[in-house]
Amino acid sequence: MEKTTKCLVIGSGPAGYTAAIYASRANLSPILIEGPAIGGQLITTTEVENFPGYPEGVQGPQLMEDLRNQALRFNTEMISGSVVDIDFSARPYTATLESGDTIKASTVIVATGASARYLGLPDEEKFRGLGVSACATCDGFFYRKRVVAVVGGGDTACEEALYLAGLASKVYLIVRRDVLRASKIMQQRVFEHPKIEILFNTNTLGLLGDEYVTGAHLIEFKGTDRERIYDIAIDGFFLAIGHKPNTDFLGDAVELDGAGFIKVKAPSTATNVPGVFAAGDVADPSYRQAVVAAGSGCRAALDAERFLLENS
C-alpha cells in the first residue's frame, strides 16, 4: 500500500507530536509514524514537573497521551510501526515501513529522538523511573537532600554531578577509569566540590532495592590483585555515558555531526537535504528537554510549511 502526504513526521515524542499539531493546523495533512516507542522517552518517566501548563506536574505517559490526542484532534494520521528505509534521491521522498508499505512525502520531519546509553544491567530496566534516570535536569528535583550516584567520566557526567550536588546531600561519581575525560575546568569544579566523591577504577555490578533503588553493588580495580567488591547506599542512580541518536534508518543521505546527531542549518531546522527537517533530541546534543523538543517540533513544521510555499 502506498500513501502520499505533504508532510511526513517520523517519531512520536514531544517534537514529533508538536510538529504534527502545527503541520495539521497548516493544512499539510501530515502522516506521523509513531515508531517502536510510542511517546518517546517520556513514556518511561514518572512525574514531569517542568513542562509548561501542568502546575501540579504530570505523569510522563499522560503528557504524551495529551500531546497525541491534540495532534489527532487536528486530523493527523497516525501509523504504528517504524521507517526502515527512506529514499532521498528525488522529491517526493519515499519512506518504506517495516510492513512494506510506502509513503511519498513532499517534506519530511525527522523527530526520532536519541536513546540514552545504559550499562546493560538487568537492574537498570527494573528500576527505570524508580531510582534510575538518564537525565539529571529532568529528575534531579526529586532527590533533594538525598544521596545519588552518577556514572561516567566525561563533561556530561561532571555537569550532571555538579547539577545534582546543588540538590542532593551527597553525589558519588562512578568512573571506570583512573582519570576523568572531562575538560580541565569541569574536572576542577568536580574535584573541589565538597558534596562530590569520585570513585575511580570502579564499575557497577548491580543495583539494590525492592520497589525503589536503595544502593549500588560496585567493584573496584576489577581483575587485579586490588579487586574489591562493596556496596554504597544511594537513592538515585544517574547514567551519563552518552546518548545515541536514532538515525540508522537514514543511511548516509542526511549529514550528521561527529556524535551522530543530525546537523541543521541554524536558526532553521533544515538539514542538508532540501525539504527534510530535524527536530527534538535527534538534532540536539545539548539540551535534551521535552519543552525544547516541542519547540523545535513547532519550528520544523513552520519550516516545512514555508518550504512548500516556496517550492510548490
N, C-alpha and C positions, 0 to 999 in steps of 0.2 A: 504494500500500500504506500502511496506517495501523497504527502500533503504539501501545501505551499503557504508561505506567510511572508509578510513584510518584515517581521522581526522574530527571530528565534532566540529565546533566552535559555541558556544551559546552566542549570543549577537552581537550588531551591532554598538557599539561605536568605538572610536579610537583603543581600544585594540582588539576588535573583527575583525574589518576590516584589521588592520595591521597583525594580526595573519593569516588571510586568505590569504593575499598577500604573506607572507613568505611560508605558507604551500603549496600554489598553485605552487610557483616557485620551491618548493622541490618535485614536482610531487606527492603530497599526495592527490590530487583531493578532497579538502575539501568541506564539505557542511556547510553553515553558516545559522543558524536560527536567523532571524532578530529581533524577539521579539515584544512586544507591542509598543515600541517607537523606530522606525527605525531611527538610527543615534544617539541614546542616548541623554544625557543631553544637548549636544551642539546644538541640534535642536531648543531649546528654548533660545539660546544665540544669541545676535545680533552680534556686532563686536568682532572678535577674533584677537588680535594683537600680541600674544606671541607664536604662533605656527610657527616653523621654515619654511621658504620657501615662506612666504607671507609678503614681506617687507611693503606693504601698508595695511596690515590687510585683513581679510576675514570674511564674514558673516558665523555664525555657520552652518546653513543649507548647504551653498555652500561648506564649508570644508568637511562636512560629505558626500556630494554627490561626491566630488572629490575622497575621500578615497574609497567609494563604487565602483565607476567606475574603479578605479585602481585594486581593487580585482576582478571585473568582467573581466577586460582585461586579467587576467591570468586564466580565466575559473573557478573561484569559483562558485559553485552552491548556489544560494540564495533561501531560502524558507521563505515565510511570515508565521507568527504565533509564538507560544510560546511552549516551552517544559514544560509539566505539570508533567512529572514523568520520572525518569531515574533509570534503574536497574544496579547497580554496582556489582552485585553478581558474574558475570563471564564475561570475555572478549571473544568476543567483547561485549561492553556495549550496552544496548538497551534504546534509548530515545523515549518517546511517546509524540507526539504533541497533541495540543488541538483538531485537526481534527481527531485524532485516528490513523493517520499514524505513522509508527515507523521507526527509523533509527538505524542500527547497526554500531558501530564505534569502531575501534581499539584503538583510543585515543580521548580524549575529552578536549577541552579548554573552560573553563567557563569564560566568559567575560561579565557578565550580569550587571555589574555596581552597583552603590548604589544610592538610591533615597534620596535627601535632605528632611529632615523633615520640614514641614511647619506648621503654626499655624492653618490653616484651614479656613482662612478668604477668602471670595469671591474676595476681592480686591487683594489678592496675585496673583491669576491667571490672573486677569485683567491687572495688571501692571508687570507681569513677563517679564523680559528683557526690561522693560520701567521704571526702577527705583527699581524693586525688584530683588534681587540676593541672591544666597546661596553660593557665592564664592567671597570673598574679593580680593584674589590674582588674580582671573580671571578678575574682573570688576572694581576693585578699581581705576585703572588708569583713568577711565572716570569721576571720582569725585574729581579731583584735585581742591583744593581751594573752595570746596563746602561743604554743611552740610549733614551729613549722620547719620543714626541710625543703631545700631547693636542690635539684640535680642538674649539674652542668658546670662548665668552667670557662665559658665564653662571655662576651659582653652581655648577651641576653640574660644569662644566668646571674651575672653580677647585678644587672639592673633590677631583675626580679627580687633578688635577695635584699637589695637596698630599699626597694619599694616596700617589701614585706616587713623590713626592720622598722619602718615607720609606723607599723600597725601591731606587729606581734611582740611578744615578750622576749623571744629568742628565735634566731634563724640559724639552722645548720646548712652549710653549703657543701654538698657531697660531690667531690671531684675525683674522678677515677685516675687522673694522672697526678704527678708530683708538683705540677705548676698550673697556674691559671693561663688560659689562652686569651683572656680579655686584654683590652688596651691598658696601658700603664696607669692612666688616670683612674680607670674603673677598678683596677687591682688595688690601688692605693686607698680608694674610698672603702672598699670592702675590708681590707686589712685593718683599717683604722676604726671601723665601726664597732662599738662596744657590744652590740647585740648579735653580731655575726660570728659564728665559729666555723672555720673551714676544716673539713675532714678530707685531707689529701689521701691519695692512693687507696680510695675507698669505693666499693661497689655495693649496690643494693641487692640483697638476695631475695627479699620479700617484705611484705607489709603485715603488720599485726592489727588485730581488732576483730570485733564481731560484726556489729552493724556499721560502725564508723572506724576510720583509721585511728589507732592509738599508739602505734610505734612502727619502727622500721628495723629490719634484720639486716645487718651490714657485715661486710668482710673487708678487712684492711690488709694490704700487702698480699693479695691473693697469689697463691702459688709459690711463695717464698718461705724462708725459714722464720720470717717475722709475721706470718699469717695469723690474723686474729679475727674471730667472729664474735660480734656483740650486738646488743640491741640499744636503740635510743627511743625515748618516749616523745612522740610528736602527735599533733592534732591534724596537721595538713602536710601533704606531700606534693610538691610542685615540680613538674617536668619543664626544663628549659634547655632542651637539647636540639631545638630547631623545629621547623615546620617544612613539610613537603607540599608544594603547590600541586593541585590536581590537574595536570596539563598533559598527561601522557597521550590522550586521545588526539591532541592537536598535531602530533608529528613535529616536523621542524619548520612548518609554514609560518608560525607566529613567533616573533622574536622574544626571547627570554633573557633575563639577567643571569649573572653567574650562579645564583642560588635557585634558579628555575622559575622565578616569578615572571609573569608577563610584563613586558615593558610597554608603557603607554606614553603618548606624546602630551605630556602635561602642558597646560592645565586641563586638556581634554582627557577622555578615556580611550581615545583611538589607539589602535595597535598599528603595526607596520602594514597590515592587510586592510585595504580600503573597505569600509563598511563593517569592520569587525572591531568590537569594543570589549574592554575588560573591566569588571567591577568586583569589589569585595576583596577578600583575603588572597585570591589568586594573583592579584596585582599589587598587594600591599604587604611588603616585608616589615613595615614599621609599626603600625597601629593595632591591627587585628582586633577591632572592636565592632560590635554589632551596629552601633549607630553610625560609625564611619562607613561600614559596608553598605548600609541602607542609603546613606547619602551618595555614595559612588554609584549605586544602582540607579538612583534618580538621574545623575549626571549622564550615565551611559544611555539611558532611554532618550534623554533630550538630545544627546549627540547623534543617536541613531535617527531620530526624527529629522534633525537638521540635515543629516547626510542624505536622507531620502528626498527631502525638498530640493537639495542642490543637485541631485543625480537622478531625478525621475525622467 
